[in-house]
Amino acid sequence: MEFQGKIIQVLPIEGGTSKKTGNAWKKIQFVVEQMNTQYPKKALFEVFGEDKFTKMPLVTGNTVNVQFDVEASEYNGRWYNKLSAWRVVLANEPQPEPAEVLPPPVQPSAPSQGDLPF
């Protein structure tokens, strides 16, 4: 899914240590507000992994395109939604075009005796 708007708030980085693996983890959350609509919507996105969010333009005031997945989880009988952003780019940044995939060239088979060349 995709959401476009202006980043209105970037929350502090959160981190900790995994109880299962003992590895350190970090995440960041940010709020994006739609623009150019009569009733703008706001969405809270999350990026898990410092290696991912340090490469994203997460600065208050940036107009961005956010590509994300929606997840739901249950805790104590209540359900919660999470919007996990996996790609954030500046809205005015040109998007790379997908590479054209060409079929592999067909190798002609060697003509056998009696085959006509046409």
Long-range contacts (C-beta under 8 A, 24 or more apart in sequence): 1-67, 1-68, 1-69, 1-70, 2-65, 2-66, 2-67, 2-68, 3-32, 3-34, 3-43, 3-45, 3-65, 3-66, 3-68, 4-34, 4-35, 4-63, 4-64, 4-65, 4-66, 4-91, 5-32, 5-33, 5-34, 5-35, 5-40, 5-43, 5-63, 5-64, 5-66, 6-32, 6-33, 6-35, 6-61, 6-62, 6-63, 6-64, 7-31, 7-32, 7-58, 7-59, 7-60, 7-61, 7-62, 7-63, 7-64, 8-32, 8-33, 8-42, 8-60, 9-60, 10-58, 10-59, 10-60, 13-50, 25-49, 26-50, 26-53, 27-53, 28-53, 28-58, 30-58, 32-64, 32-66, 35-63, 43-83, 44-83, 45-83, 45-84, 45-85, 45-88, 46-82, 46-83, 46-84, 46-85, 47-84, 47-85, 47-86, 47-88, 48-84, 52-86, 56-85, 56-87, 56-88, 56-89, 57-88, 57-89, 57-90, 58-88, 62-90, 63-90, 63-91, 63-92, 64-88, 64-89, 64-90, 64-91, 65-89, 65-90, 65-91
